[in-house]
Amino acid sequence: MFERTIFFKEFLKNSGSTGAVLPSSKALSKAISSVIIQSTNKIAYKKPLRVLEVGAGTGVFSQEIIRNLTADDFFTIVEICPCFSKLLKEKLEKFMKRPDCPTIRIVTQDFLEFNDDNQYDFIISGVPLNNFSSKFVDKFIKQVKAITHKNGLFSYFEYTALRRFKHVFYFGKKLEHIQGLTRYFTKEIYPYRLEKKRVLWNFPPASVNVIKFQE
Ligand SMILES: C[S@@+](CC[C@H](N)C(=O)[O-])C[C@H]1O[C@@H](n2cnc3c(N)ncnc32)[C@H](O)[C@@H]1O
């Protein structure tokens, strides 16, 4: 309950970047982080795994991601909001004490300014891309590509049908903005999609997209 209150307060302060009134459900958290276990079962990834989560909020995905990793692996979280970062540090402390916990690093920074020499096997995003301009999304995706390993995967979620709904009910500048986003997603993201999983048990219902940018 306490975490939901913090989340809702952040939504009231920064509705654009927080992007939701409530943290994601357990079902969505499992669907978005299961990409790690499913892919490592299919392809032999070189250990240690490097996983990055961007936009962790209160850490609902983070906990599931940790469950998919082992002590050899590295897990980096990039969260723009200092209030969420503080909460994450407190919340993940109990995991860090466990012998099977990956090495965890929490960075409080805008992902667009995040500098790292590591190449990640998995990038998992909770950032509400549909709330931003196509220019922002383009910079975000370029940053994802720059730090993804050649076999790496990017997974993110979108609220089902939200953009379609906006196409019908928005007009003027707002409609142009949403049309620009749809063009961007259609040309630059969806052609690289390996999988789309619908998660009805979330408010609002969402779809997880798993993307592989490099061949
Ligand atoms: C919709 S919330 C998702 C939180 C959590 N993953 C969940 O699903 O409940 C979006 C999160 O992305 C963070 N965020 C937004 N823009 C960001 C950016 N440019 N860099 C890093 N984090 C960002 C927000 O602060 C917020 O924690």
PDBQT file of the ligand as one rigid body, heavy atoms in Angstrom, charges set to zero:
ROOT
HETATM    1  C1  LIG A 301       5.223   3.459 -15.854  1.00  0.00    +0.000 C 
HETATM    2  S1  LIG A 301       6.496   3.679 -14.592  1.00  0.00    +0.000 S 
HETATM    3  C2  LIG A 301       6.959   1.959 -14.533  1.00  0.00    +0.000 C 
HETATM    4  C3  LIG A 301       7.534   1.570 -13.227  1.00  0.00    +0.000 C 
HETATM    5  C4  LIG A 301       7.663   0.049 -13.053  1.00  0.00    +0.000 C 
HETATM    6  N1  LIG A 301       8.545  -0.526 -14.041  1.00  0.00    +0.000 N 
HETATM    7  C5  LIG A 301       6.289  -0.589 -13.167  1.00  0.00    +0.000 C 
HETATM    8  O1  LIG A 301       6.001  -1.146 -14.229  1.00  0.00    +0.000 OA
HETATM    9  O2  LIG A 301       5.508  -0.451 -12.212  1.00  0.00    +0.000 OA
HETATM   10  C6  LIG A 301       7.797   4.457 -15.509  1.00  0.00    +0.000 C 
HETATM   11  C7  LIG A 301       9.127   4.604 -14.780  1.00  0.00    +0.000 C 
HETATM   12  O3  LIG A 301      10.102   5.094 -15.706  1.00  0.00    +0.000 OA
HETATM   13  C8  LIG A 301      10.891   6.098 -15.071  1.00  0.00    +0.000 C 
HETATM   14  N2  LIG A 301      11.467   6.939 -16.154  1.00  0.00    +0.000 N 
HETATM   15  C9  LIG A 301      10.777   7.752 -17.002  1.00  0.00    +0.000 A 
HETATM   16  N3  LIG A 301      11.611   8.354 -17.867  1.00  0.00    +0.000 NA
HETATM   17  C10 LIG A 301      12.880   7.869 -17.583  1.00  0.00    +0.000 A 
HETATM   18  C11 LIG A 301      14.173   8.118 -18.149  1.00  0.00    +0.000 A 
HETATM   19  N4  LIG A 301      14.340   8.977 -19.175  1.00  0.00    +0.000 N 
HETATM   20  N5  LIG A 301      15.238   7.487 -17.622  1.00  0.00    +0.000 NA
HETATM   21  C12 LIG A 301      15.079   6.616 -16.571  1.00  0.00    +0.000 A 
HETATM   22  N6  LIG A 301      13.876   6.357 -15.988  1.00  0.00    +0.000 NA
HETATM   23  C13 LIG A 301      12.784   6.968 -16.494  1.00  0.00    +0.000 A 
HETATM   24  C14 LIG A 301       9.882   6.809 -14.176  1.00  0.00    +0.000 C 
HETATM   25  O4  LIG A 301      10.485   7.561 -13.164  1.00  0.00    +0.000 OA
HETATM   26  C15 LIG A 301       9.090   5.614 -13.635  1.00  0.00    +0.000 C 
HETATM   27  O5  LIG A 301       9.722   5.044 -12.521  1.00  0.00    +0.000 OA
ENDROOT
TORSDOF 0
